[in-house]
Amino acid sequence: MSDHAFRPLGAATPVVEATAGAAAAVVMGAASALRRKRVFHPDGVAFASSVQVTGAHHGAPLLDEAGKHDAVVRLSRGVGLPRAFPDFLGLALRITDAHGPGQHQDLLLVSAGDRPVLRHALVPVRGFEHRRFSSLLPYEVGDRRVLFGARVLGEGGPVPLQLEDLRDRAATTGLRFALELAEASGEWEPVGVVGVASPLTDADGDALRYDPAHTGGGIEPVGVVQTVRRLAYRASQTGRPTT
């Protein structure tokens, strides 16, 4: 897999890696080792999926060229609270071989607000039909700085769509998400549709290792927080048991 270098955001980046990044790595690694599973988003369901890219000029071949790509989606609860309580819901998308054999594109999205300022804010919600999932942190795509987002397609049911309901929903009425991107103050632009298909086994889902550093092809994470996030993810995964 690719291990894309994050673009620094000013001269402070090396200092951040040596201080905040290192501290986050120690904390996350220890927490993961103690818990023996993911620190965040411990409970989830993974699916073999596909992404149908519509194609437009964005400055990244993956998004510019219309076509269908294999993918893996994991939908999860962020803290693992009982279903009666709102939680930070996650949508982790891996577009397989997006930038060449073994060079995947991982996008890690979480329930967030829809409007410009709130796109960067975690929002606890009750169900996966929530209007907006967001990367929260920026990427450079071509010559633009954007957030990635997703939203469920189709009508919601009479009760919130819970983690336990996802397999049945995918097998009956289907489960699809619009994949979108937006600049800081712009409208969300559609770039494709994620089709959720057959569920993976629990063991295969638990073995997935999503990483924000799995990127490339003109899609580049930027900023100091992204640097800290990368180090924290790596440490957390190191502390988890190998399956």
Beta strands, then each sheet from edge to edge (+ up, - down):
strand 1: 43-53
strand 2: 67-77
strand 3: 89-95
strand 4: 105-111
strand 5: 133-134
strand 6: 139-141
strand 7: 144-153
strand 8: 175-182
strand 9: 189-199
strand 10: 219-221
sheet 1: 10+ 6- 7+ 5- 4+ 3- 2+ 1- 9+ 8-
end
